[in-house]
Amino acid sequence: MARPREFDPETALKGATDIFWRQGYKATNLPDLLRAMGLTRGSFYKAFRDKESAYLKALDFYDAHVLSGAVARLDACAGPDAWTCLAPLFDGPADARWGCFICNAMVERAPESPEVAARTNAMAARLRDAIAGVLHRCEAGRAGEDREETADLILHLYFGHQAIGRAGAAEVDWATRLHHLLDAAG
């Protein structure tokens, strides 16, 4: 008879997500990861096989718990204009020094891991589509390809904002800059 798991998988994945998000893949060693997940070595290997598997599951956890929430908020936003719906993206996570886990993974792991590249590209596409949906619903900018190009620009601005924040650059009022971009696109 198999022994039941003695840990909460969601709590363990949250711990893995937090440490990979904060430190990155390469800087996270197994003892750090085990501590963050609250697991013993045996439980870790039984549930996750290896560090790479835990990292992929952490990306999936981030997708389900962070990105999906942001996409849902964008999809549901009924603000008076696109700026009102998009500005919260630029408020950043609770600890802006961490940057965006998608952006971090794209830079650190995607060049070496086709699986990470596929996951992060899919997440970025979902975020971009949600941004484009806001632009279309709010009739921001010129119709058609111009709105799609504006969505691409906003996504890249978002990722740049996250990378700059992680690097500790001076705080910039990106929401105001986004507002100006949307006005110029109109």
Contact map, one row per residue, 1 for C-alpha under 8 A:
111000000000000000000000000000000000000000000000000000000000000000000000000000000000000000000000000000000000000000000000000000000000000000000000000000000000000000000000000000000000000000
111100000000000000000000000000000000000000000000000000000000000000000000000000000000000000000000000000000000000000000000000000000000000000000000000000000000000000000000000000000000000000
111110000000000000000000000000000000000000000000000000000000000000000000000000000000000000000000000000000000000000000000000000000000000000000000000000000000000000000000000000000000000000
011111000000000000000000000000000000000000000000000000000000000000000000000000000000000000000000000000000000000000000000000000000000000000000000000000000000000000000000000000000000000000
001111110000000000000000000000000000000000000000000000000000000000000000000000000000000000000000000000000000000000000000000000000000000000000000000000000000000000000000000000000000000000
000111110000000000000000000000000000000000000000000000000000000000000000000000000000000000000000000000000000000000000000000000000000000000000000000000000000000000000000000000000000000000
000011111011000000000000000000000000011000000000000000000000000000000000000000000000000000000000000000000000000000000000000000000000000000000000000000000000000000000000000000000000000000
000011111111000000000000000000000000000000000000000000000000000000000000000000000000000000000000000000000000000000000000000000000000000000000000000000000000000000000000000000000000000000
000000111111100000000000000000000000000000000000000000000000000000000000000000000000000000000000000000000000000000000000000000000000000000000000000000000000000000000000000000000000000000
000000011111110000000000000000000000000000000000000000000000000000000000000000000000000000000000000000000000000000000000000000000000000000000000000000000000000000000000000000000000000000
000000111111111000000000000000000000100000000000000000000000000000000000000000000000000000000000000000000000000000000000000000000000000000000000000000000000000000000000000000000000000000
000000111111111100000000000000000001111000000000000000000000000000000000000000000000000000000000000000000000000000000000000000000000000000000000000000000000000000000000000000000000000000
000000001111111110000000000000000000100000000000000001001100100000000000000000000000000000000000000000000000000000000000000000000000000000000000000000000000000000000000000000000000000000
000000000111111111000000000000000000100000000000000000000100100000000000000000000000000000000000000000000000000000000000000000000000000000000000000000000000000000000000000000000000000000
000000000011111111100000000000001001110000000000000000000000000000000000000000000000000000000000000000000000000000000000000000000000000000000000000000000000000000000000000000000000000000
000000000001111111110000000000001001100000000000000001100100000000000000000000000000000000000000000000000000000000000000000000000000000000000000000000000000000000000000000000000000000000
000000000000111111111000000000000000000000000000000000100110110000000000000000000000000000000000000000000000000000000000000000000000000000000000000000000000000000000000000000000000000000
000000000000011111111100000000000001000000000000000000000000000000000000000000000000000000000000000000000000000000000000000000000000000000000000000000000000000000000000000000000000000000
000000000000001111111111000100011001000000000000000000000000000000000000000000000000000000000000000000000000000000000000000000000000000000000000000000000000000000000000000000000000000000
000000000000000111111111100100000000000000000000000000100100000000000000000000000000000000000000000000000000000000000000000000000000000000000000000000000000000000000000000000000000000000
000000000000000011111111000000000000000000000000000000000000000000000000000000000000000000000000011110010000000000000000000000000000000000000000000000000000000000000000000000000000000000
000000000000000001111111000000000000000000000000000000000000000000000000000000000000000000000000010000000000000000000000000000000000000000000000000000000000000000000000000000000000000000
000000000000000000111111111100000000000000000000000000000000000000000000000000000000000000000000000000000000000000000000000000000000000000000000000000000000000000000000000000000000000000
000000000000000000111111111100000000000000000000000000000000000000000000000000000000000000000000000000011001000000000000000000000000000000000000000000000000000000000000000000000000000000
000000000000000000010011111100000000000000000000000000100000000000000000000000000000000000000000000000000001100000000000000000000000000000000000000000000000000000000000000000000000000000
000000000000000000000011111110000000000000000000000000000000000000000000000000000000000000000000000000000000000000000000000000000000000000000000000000000000000000000000000000000000000000
000000000000000000000011111110000000000000000000000000000000000000000000000000000000000000000000000000000000000000000000000000000000000000000000000000000000000000000000000000000000000000
000000000000000000110011111111011000000000000000000000000000000000000000000000000000000000000000000000000000000000000000000000000000000000000000000000000000000000000000000000000000000000
000000000000000000000000011111111000000000000000000000000000000000000000000000000000000000000000000000000000000000000000000000000000000000000000000000000000000000000000000000000000000000
000000000000000000000000000111111100000000000000001000000000000000000000000000000000000000000000000000000000000000000000000000000000000000000000000000000000000000000000000000000000000000
000000000000000000000000000011111110000000000000000000000000000000000000000000000000000000000000000000000000000000000000000000000000000000000000000000000000000000000000000000000000000000
000000000000000000100000000111111111000000000000000000000000000000000000000000000000000000000000000000000000000000000000000000000000000000000000000000000000000000000000000000000000000000
000000000000001100100000000111111111100000000000000000000000000000000000000000000000000000000000000000000000000000000000000000000000000000000000000000000000000000000000000000000000000000
000000000000000000000000000001111111111110010000000000000000000000000000000000000000000000000000000000000000000000000000000000000000000000000000000000000000000000000000000000000000000000
000000000000000000000000000000111111111000000000000000000000000000000000000000000000000000000000000000000000000000000000000000000000000000000000000000000000000000000000000000000000000000
000000000001001101100000000000011111110000000000000000000000000000000000000000000000000000000000000000000000000000000000000000000000000000000000000000000000000000000000000000000000000000
000000000011111100000000000000001111111000000000000000000000000000000000000000000000000000000000000000000000000000000000000000000000000000000000000000000000000000000000000000000000000000
000000100001001000000000000000000111111100000000000000000000000000000000000000000000000000000000000000000000000000000000000000000000000000000000000000000000000000000000000000000000000000
000000100001000000000000000000000110111110110000000000000000000000000000000000000000000000000000000000000000000000000000000000000000000000000000000000000000000000000000000000000000000000
000000000000000000000000000000000100011111110000000000000000000000000000000000000000000000000000000000000000000000000000000000000000000000000000000000000000000000000000000000000000000000
000000000000000000000000000000000100001111111000000000000000000000000000000000000000000000000000000000000000000000000000000000000000000000000000000000000000000000000000000000000000000000
000000000000000000000000000000000000000111111100000000000000000000000000000000000000000000000000000000000000000000000000000000000000000000000000000000000000000000000000000000000000000000
000000000000000000000000000000000000001111111110000000000000000000000000000000000000000000000000000000000000000000000000000000000000000000000000000000000000000000000000000000000000000000
000000000000000000000000000000000100001111111111110000000000000000000000000000000000000000000000000000000000000000000000000000000000000000000000000000000000000000000000000000000000000000
000000000000000000000000000000000000000011111111110000000000000000000000000000000000000000000000000000000000000000000000000000000000000000000000000000000000000000000000000000000000000000
000000000000000000000000000000000000000001111111100000000000000000000000000000000000000000000000000000000000000000000000000000000000000000000000000000000000000000000000000000000000000000
000000000000000000000000000000000000000000111111100000000000000000000000000000000000000000000000000000000000000000000000000000000000000000000000000000000000000000000000000000000000000000
000000000000000000000000000000000000000000011111111011000000000000000000000000000000000000000000000000000000000000000000000000000000000000000000000000000000000000000000000000000000000000
000000000000000000000000000000000000000000011111111011000000000000000000000000000000000000000000000000000000000000000000000000000000000000000000000000000000000000000000000000000000000000
000000000000000000000000000000000000000000011001111111000000000000000000000000000000000000000000000000000000000000000000000000000000000000000000000000000000000000000000000000000000000000
000000000000000000000000000001000000000000000001111111100000000000000000000000000000000000000000000000000000000000000000000000000000000000000000000000000000000000000000000000000000000000
000000000000000000000000000000000000000000000000011111110000000000000000000000000000000000000000000000000000000000000000000000000000000000000000000000000000000000000000000000000000000000
000000000000000000000000000000000000000000000001111111111000000000000000000000000000000000000000000000000000000000000000000000000000000000000000000000000000000000000000000000000000000000
000000000000100100000000000000000000000000000001111111111100000000000000000000000000000000000000000000000000000000000000000000000000000000000000000000000000000000000000000000000000000000
000000000000000110010000100000000000000000000000001111111110000000000000000000000000000000000000000000000000000000000000000000000000000000000000000000000000000000000000000000000000000000
000000000000000000000000000000000000000000000000000111111111000000000000000000000000000000000000000000000000000000110000000000000000000000000000000000000000000000000000000000000000000000
000000000000100000000000000000000000000000000000000011111111100000000000000000000000000000000000000000000000000000000000000000000000000000000000000000000000000000000000000000000000000000
000000000000110110010000000000000000000000000000000001111111110000000000000000000000000000000000000000000000000000000000000000000000000000000000000000000000000000000000000000000000000000
000000000000000010000000000000000000000000000000000000111111111000000000000000000000000000000000000011000000000000000010000000000000000000000000000000000000000000000000000000000000000000
000000000000000000000000000000000000000000000000000000011111111100000000000000000000000000000000000000000000000000000010000000000000000000000000000000000000000000000000000000000000000000
000000000000110010000000000000000000000000000000000000001111111111000000000000000000000000000000000000000000000000000000000000000000000000000000000000000000000000000000000000000000000000
000000000000000010000000000000000000000000000000000000000111111111100000000000000000000000000000000010000000000000000000000000000000000000000000000000000000000000000000000000000000000000
000000000000000000000000000000000000000000000000000000000011111111110000000000000000000000000000000000000000000000000000001000000000000000000000000000000000000000000000000000000000000000
000000000000000000000000000000000000000000000000000000000001111111111000000000000000000000000000000000000000000000000000000000000000000000000000000000000000000000000000000000000000000000
000000000000000000000000000000000000000000000000000000000000111111111000000000000000000000000000000000000000000000000000000000000000000000000000000000000000000000000000000000000000000000
000000000000000000000000000000000000000000000000000000000000111111111100000000000000000000000000000000000000000000000000000000000000000000000000000000000000000000000000000000000000000000
000000000000000000000000000000000000000000000000000000000000011111111110000000000000000000000000000000000000000000000000001000100000000000000000000000000000000000000000000000000000000000
000000000000000000000000000000000000000000000000000000000000001111111111000000000000000000000000000000000000000000000000000000000000000000000000000000000000000000000000000000000000000000
000000000000000000000000000000000000000000000000000000000000000111111111100000000000000000000000000000000000000000000000000000000000000000000000000000000000000000000000000000000000000000
000000000000000000000000000000000000000000000000000000000000000001111111110000000000000010000000000000000000000000000000000000100000000000000000000000000000000000000000000000000000000000
000000000000000000000000000000000000000000000000000000000000000000111111111000000000000000000000000000000000000000000000000001100100000000000000000000000000000000000000000000000000000000
000000000000000000000000000000000000000000000000000000000000000000011111111100000000000000000000000000000000000000000000000000000000000000000000000000000000000000000000000000000000000000
000000000000000000000000000000000000000000000000000000000000000000001111111110000000000000000000000000000000000000000000000000000000000000000000000000000000000000000000000000000000000000
000000000000000000000000000000000000000000000000000000000000000000000111111110000000110000000000000000000000000000000000000000000110110000000000000000000000000000000000000000000000000000
000000000000000000000000000000000000000000000000000000000000000000000011111110000000000000000000000000000000000000000000000000000100110000000000000000000000000000000000000000000000000000
000000000000000000000000000000000000000000000000000000000000000000000001111111000000000000000000000000000000000000000000000000000000000000000000000000000000000000000000000000000000000000
000000000000000000000000000000000000000000000000000000000000000000000000111111100000100000000000000000000000000000000000000000000000010000000000000000000000000000000000000000000000000000
000000000000000000000000000000000000000000000000000000000000000000000000000111110000100000000000000000000000000000000000000000000000000000000000000000000000000000000000000000000000000000
000000000000000000000000000000000000000000000000000000000000000000000000000011111101100000000000000000000000000000000000000000000000000000000000000000000000000000000000000000000000000000
000000000000000000000000000000000000000000000000000000000000000000000000000001111101000000000000000000000000000000000000000000000000000001000000000000000000000000000000000000000000000000
000000000000000000000000000000000000000000000000000000000000000000000000000000111111100000000000000000000000000000000000000000000000000001010000000000000000000000000000000000000000000000
000000000000000000000000000000000000000000000000000000000000000000000000000000111111110000000000000000000000000000000000000000000000011001110000000000000000000000000000000000000000010000
000000000000000000000000000000000000000000000000000000000000000000000000000000001111111000000000000000000000000000000000000000000000000000000000000000000000000000000000000000100110010000
000000000000000000000000000000000000000000000000000000000000000000000000000000111111111100000000000000000000000000000000000000000000000000000000000000000000000000000000000000000000000000
000000000000000000000000000000000000000000000000000000000000000000000000010011101111111100000000000000000000000000000000000000000000010000000000000000000000000000000000000000000000000000
000000000000000000000000000000000000000000000000000000000000000000000000010000000111111111000000000000000000000000000000000000000010010000000000000000000000000000000000000000000000000000
000000000000000000000000000000000000000000000000000000000000000000000000000000000011111111100000000000000000000000000000000000000000000000000000000000000000000000000000000000100110000000
000000000000000000000000000000000000000000000000000000000000000000000000000000000001111111110000000000000000000000000000000000000000000000000000000000000000000000000000000000100000000000
000000000000000000000000000000000000000000000000000000000000000000000100000000000000011111110000000000000000000000000000000000000000000000000000000000000000010000000000000000000000000000
000000000000000000000000000000000000000000000000000000000000000000000000000000000000011111110000000000000000000000000000000000000000000000000000000000000000010010000000000001100000000000
000000000000000000000000000000000000000000000000000000000000000000000000000000000000001111111000000000000000000000000000000000000000000000000000000000000000000000000000000000100000000000
000000000000000000000000000000000000000000000000000000000000000000000000000000000000000111111111001000000000000000000000000000000000000000000000000000000000000001000000000000000000000000
000000000000000000000000000000000000000000000000000000000000000000000000000000000000000000111111011100000000000000000000000000000000000000000000000000000000000000000000000000000000000000
000000000000000000000000000000000000000000000000000000000000000000000000000000000000000000011111000000000000000000000000000000000000000000000000000000000000000000000000000000000000000000
000000000000000000000000000000000000000000000000000000000000000000000000000000000000000000011111111000000000000000000000000000000000000000000000000000000000000000000000000000000000000000
000000000000000000000000000000000000000000000000000000000000000000000000000000000000000000011111111000000000000000000000000000000000000000000000000000000000000001001100000000000000000000
000000000000000000000000000000000000000000000000000000000000000000000000000000000000000000000011111000000000000000000000000000000000000000000000000000000000000000001111000000000000000000
000000000000000000001100000000000000000000000000000000000000000000000000000000000000000000001011111110000000000000000000000000000000000000000000000000000000000000001100000000000000000000
000000000000000000001000000000000000000000000000000000000000000000000000000000000000000000011011111110110000000000000000000000000000000000000000000000000000000001111100000000000000000000
000000000000000000001000000000000000000000000000000000000000000000000000000000000000000000001000011111110000000000000000000000000000000000000000000000000000001001100000000000000000000000
000000000000000000001000000000000000000000000000000000000010010000000000000000000000000000000000011111111000000000000000000000000000000000000000000000000000000000000000000000000000000000
000000000000000000000000000000000000000000000000000000000010000000000000000000000000000000000000000111111100000000000001001100000000000000000000000000000000000000000000000000000000000000
000000000000000000000000000000000000000000000000000000000000000000000000000000000000000000000000001111111110000000000001000000000000000000000000000000000000001001100000000000000000000000
000000000000000000001001000000000000000000000000000000000000000000000000000000000000000000000000001111111111000000000000000000000000000000000000000000000000000000100000000000000000000000
000000000000000000000001000000000000000000000000000000000000000000000000000000000000000000000000000011111111110000010001000000000000000000000000000000000000000000000000000000000000000000
000000000000000000000000000000000000000000000000000000000000000000000000000000000000000000000000000001111111111000011001000000000000000000000000000000000000000000000000000000000000000000
000000000000000000000000000000000000000000000000000000000000000000000000000000000000000000000000000000111111111000000000000000000000000000000000000000000000000000000000000000000000000000
000000000000000000000001100000000000000000000000000000000000000000000000000000000000000000000000000000011111111000000000000000000000000000000000000000000000000000000000000000000000000000
000000000000000000000000100000000000000000000000000000000000000000000000000000000000000000000000000000001111111110011000000000000000000000000000000000000000000000000000000000000000000000
000000000000000000000000000000000000000000000000000000000000000000000000000000000000000000000000000000001111111111111101000000000000000000000000000000000000000000000000000000000000000000
000000000000000000000000000000000000000000000000000000000000000000000000000000000000000000000000000000000111111111001000000000000000000000000000000000000000000000000000000000000000000000
000000000000000000000000000000000000000000000000000000000000000000000000000000000000000000000000000000000000111111000000000000000000000000000000000000000000000000000000000000000000000000
000000000000000000000000000000000000000000000000000000000000000000000000000000000000000000000000000000000000111111111000000000000000000000000000000000000000000000000000000000000000000000
000000000000000000000000000000000000000000000000000000000000000000000000000000000000000000000000000000000000011111111100000000000000000000000000000000000000000000000000000000000000000000
000000000000000000000000000000000000000000000000000000010000000000000000000000000000000000000000000000000000010011111110000000000000000000000000000000000000000000000000000000000000000000
000000000000000000000000000000000000000000000000000000010000000000000000000000000000000000000000000000001100110011111111000000000000000000000000000000000000000000000000000000000000000000
000000000000000000000000000000000000000000000000000000000000000000000000000000000000000000000000000000000100111011111111100000000000000000000000000000000000000000000000000000000000000000
000000000000000000000000000000000000000000000000000000000000000000000000000000000000000000000000000000000000010001111111110000000000000000000000000000000000000000000000000000000000000000
000000000000000000000000000000000000000000000000000000000011000000000000000000000000000000000000000000000000000000111111111000000000000000000000000000000000000000000000000000000000000000
000000000000000000000000000000000000000000000000000000000000000000000000000000000000000000000000000001101100010000011111111100000000000000000000000000000000000000000000000000000000000000
000000000000000000000000000000000000000000000000000000000000000000000000000000000000000000000000000000000000000000001111111110000000000000000000000000000000000000000000000000000000000000
000000000000000000000000000000000000000000000000000000000000000000000000000000000000000000000000000000000000000000000111111111000000000000000000000000000000000000000000000000000000000000
000000000000000000000000000000000000000000000000000000000000001000100000000000000000000000000000000001000000000000000011111111100000000000000000000000000000000000000000000000000000000000
000000000000000000000000000000000000000000000000000000000000000000000000000000000000000000000000000001000000000000000001111111110000000000000000000000000010000000000000000000000000000000
000000000000000000000000000000000000000000000000000000000000000000000000000000000000000000000000000000000000000000000000111111111000000000000000000000000000000000000000000000000000000000
000000000000000000000000000000000000000000000000000000000000000000000010000000000000000000000000000000000000000000000000011111111100000000000000000000000000000000000000000000000000000000
000000000000000000000000000000000000000000000000000000000000000000100110000000000000000000000000000000000000000000000000001111111110000000000000000000000010000000000000000000000000000000
000000000000000000000000000000000000000000000000000000000000000000000000000000000000000000000000000000000000000000000000000111111111000000000000000000110010000000000000000000000000000000
000000000000000000000000000000000000000000000000000000000000000000000000000000000000000000000000000000000000000000000000000011111111100000000000000000100000000000000000000000000000000000
000000000000000000000000000000000000000000000000000000000000000000000010011000000000000000000000000000000000000000000000000001111111110000000000000000000000000000000000000000000000000000
000000000000000000000000000000000000000000000000000000000000000000000000010000000000010000000000000000000000000000000000000000111111111000000000000000100110000000000000000000000000000000
000000000000000000000000000000000000000000000000000000000000000000000000000000000000000000000000000000000000000000000000000000011111111100000000001101100000000000000000000000000000000000
000000000000000000000000000000000000000000000000000000000000000000000000011000000000000000000000000000000000000000000000000000001111111110000000000000000000000000000000000000000000000000
000000000000000000000000000000000000000000000000000000000000000000000000011010000100110000000000000000000000000000000000000000000111111111000000000000000000000000000000000000000000000000
000000000000000000000000000000000000000000000000000000000000000000000000000000000100000000000000000000000000000000000000000000000011111111111000001000100000000000000000000000000000000000
000000000000000000000000000000000000000000000000000000000000000000000000000000000000000000000000000000000000000000000000000000000001111111110010001000000000000000000000000000000000000000
000000000000000000000000000000000000000000000000000000000000000000000000000000000000000000000000000000000000000000000000000000000000111111110000000000000000000000000000000000000000000000
000000000000000000000000000000000000000000000000000000000000000000000000000000011100000000000000000000000000000000000000000000000000011111110000000000000000000000000000000000000000000000
000000000000000000000000000000000000000000000000000000000000000000000000000000000100000000000000000000000000000000000000000000000000001111111110000000000000000000000000000000000000000000
000000000000000000000000000000000000000000000000000000000000000000000000000000001100000000000000000000000000000000000000000000000000001111111110001000000000000000000000000000000000010011
000000000000000000000000000000000000000000000000000000000000000000000000000000000000000000000000000000000000000000000000000000000000001000111110011001000000000000000000000000000000011111
000000000000000000000000000000000000000000000000000000000000000000000000000000000000000000000000000000000000000000000000000000000000000000111111011000000000000000000000000000000000000011
000000000000000000000000000000000000000000000000000000000000000000000000000000000000000000000000000000000000000000000000000000000000000100111111111000000000000000000000000000000000000000
000000000000000000000000000000000000000000000000000000000000000000000000000000000000000000000000000000000000000000000000000000000000000000000111111100000000000000000000000000000000000000
000000000000000000000000000000000000000000000000000000000000000000000000000000000000000000000000000000000000000000000000000000000000000000000011111110000000000000000000000000000000000000
000000000000000000000000000000000000000000000000000000000000000000000000000000000000000000000000000000000000000000000000000000000000000000001111111111000000000000000000000000000000000010
000000000000000000000000000000000000000000000000000000000000000000000000000000000000000000000000000000000000000000000000000000000001001100011111111111100000000000000000000000000000000000
000000000000000000000000000000000000000000000000000000000000000000000000000000000000000000000000000000000000000000000000000000000001000000000001111111110000000000000000000000000000000000
000000000000000000000000000000000000000000000000000000000000000000000000000000000000000000000000000000000000000000000000000000000000000000000000111111111000000000000000000000000000000000
000000000000000000000000000000000000000000000000000000000000000000000000000000000000000000000000000000000000000000000000000000000001000000001000011111111100000000000000000000000000000010
000000000000000000000000000000000000000000000000000000000000000000000000000000000000000000000000000000000000000000000000000000011011001000000000001111111110000000000000000000000000000000
000000000000000000000000000000000000000000000000000000000000000000000000000000000000000000000000000000000000000000000000000000010000000000000000000111111111000000000000000000000000000000
000000000000000000000000000000000000000000000000000000000000000000000000000000000000000000000000000000000000000000000000000000000000000000000000000011111111100000000000000000000000000000
000000000000000000000000000000000000000000000000000000000000000000000000000000000000000000000000000000000000000000000000000000000010000000000000000001111111110000000000000000000100000000
000000000000000000000000000000000000000000000000000000000000000000000000000000000000000000000000000000000000000000000000000100110010000000000000000000111111111000000000000000000000000000
000000000000000000000000000000000000000000000000000000000000000000000000000000000000000000000000000000000000000000000000000000000000000000000000000000011111111100000000000000000000000000
000000000000000000000000000000000000000000000000000000000000000000000000000000000000000000000000000000000000000000000000000000000000000000000000000000001111111110000000000000000000000000
000000000000000000000000000000000000000000000000000000000000000000000000000000000000000011000000000000000000000000000000000000000000000000000000000000000111111111000000000000000000000000
000000000000000000000000000000000000000000000000000000000000000000000000000000000000000000000000000100100000000000000000000000000000000000000000000000000011111111100000000000000000000000
000000000000000000000000000000000000000000000000000000000000000000000000000000000000000000000000000000000000000000000000000000000000000000000000000000000001111111110000000000000000000000
000000000000000000000000000000000000000000000000000000000000000000000000000000000000000001000000000000000000000000000000000000000000000000000000000000000000111111111000000001000000000000
000000000000000000000000000000000000000000000000000000000000000000000000000000000000000000010001001100100000000000000000000000000000000000000000000000000000011111111100000000000000000000
000000000000000000000000000000000000000000000000000000000000000000000000000000000000000000000000001100110000000000000000000000000000000000000000000000000000001111111110000000000000000000
000000000000000000000000000000000000000000000000000000000000000000000000000000000000000000000000001000000000000000000000000000000000000000000000000000000000000111111111100000000000000000
000000000000000000000000000000000000000000000000000000000000000000000000000000000000000000000001111000000000000000000000000000000000000000000000000000000000000011111111111000000000000000
000000000000000000000000000000000000000000000000000000000000000000000000000000000000000000000001111000000000000000000000000000000000000000000000000000000000000001111111100000000000000000
000000000000000000000000000000000000000000000000000000000000000000000000000000000000000000000000100000000000000000000000000000000000000000000000000000000000000000111111100000000000000000
000000000000000000000000000000000000000000000000000000000000000000000000000000000000000000000000100000000000000000000000000000000000000000000000000000000000000000011111110000000000000000
000000000000000000000000000000000000000000000000000000000000000000000000000000000000000000000000000000000000000000000000000000000000000000000000000000000000000000011111111000000000000000
000000000000000000000000000000000000000000000000000000000000000000000000000000000000000000000000000000000000000000000000000000000000000000000000000000000000000000001001111100000000000000
000000000000000000000000000000000000000000000000000000000000000000000000000000000000000000000000000000000000000000000000000000000000000000000000000000000000000000001000111110000000000000
000000000000000000000000000000000000000000000000000000000000000000000000000000000000000000000000000000000000000000000000000000000000000000000000000000000000000000000000011111000000000000
000000000000000000000000000000000000000000000000000000000000000000000000000000000000000000000000000000000000000000000000000000000000000000000000000000000000000000000000001111111000000000
000000000000000000000000000000000000000000000000000000000000000000000000000000000000000001000000000000000000000000000000000000000000000000000000000000000000000010000000000111111100000000
000000000000000000000000000000000000000000000000000000000000000000000000000000000010001101100000000000000000000000000000000000000000000000000000000000000000000000000000000011111110000000
000000000000000000000000000000000000000000000000000000000000000000000000000000000000000000000000000000000000000000000000000000000000000000000000000000000000000000000000000011111111000000
000000000000000000000000000000000000000000000000000000000000000000000000000000000000000000000000000000000000000000000000000000000000000000000000000000000000000000000000000011111111100000
000000000000000000000000000000000000000000000000000000000000000000000000000000000010001000000000000000000000000000000000000000000000000000000000000000000100000000000000000001111111110000
000000000000000000000000000000000000000000000000000000000000000000000000000000000010001000000000000000000000000000000000000000000000000000000000000000000000000000000000000000111111111000
000000000000000000000000000000000000000000000000000000000000000000000000000000000000000000000000000000000000000000000000000000000000000000000000000000000000000000000000000000011111111100
000000000000000000000000000000000000000000000000000000000000000000000000000000000000000000000000000000000000000000000000000000000000000000000000000000000000000000000000000000001111111110
000000000000000000000000000000000000000000000000000000000000000000000000000000000110000000000000000000000000000000000000000000000000000000011000000000000000000000000000000000000111111111
000000000000000000000000000000000000000000000000000000000000000000000000000000000000000000000000000000000000000000000000000000000000000000001000000000000000000000000000000000000011111111
000000000000000000000000000000000000000000000000000000000000000000000000000000000000000000000000000000000000000000000000000000000000000000001000000000000000000000000000000000000001111111
000000000000000000000000000000000000000000000000000000000000000000000000000000000000000000000000000000000000000000000000000000000000000000011100010001000000000000000000000000000000111111
000000000000000000000000000000000000000000000000000000000000000000000000000000000000000000000000000000000000000000000000000000000000000000011100000000000000000000000000000000000000011111
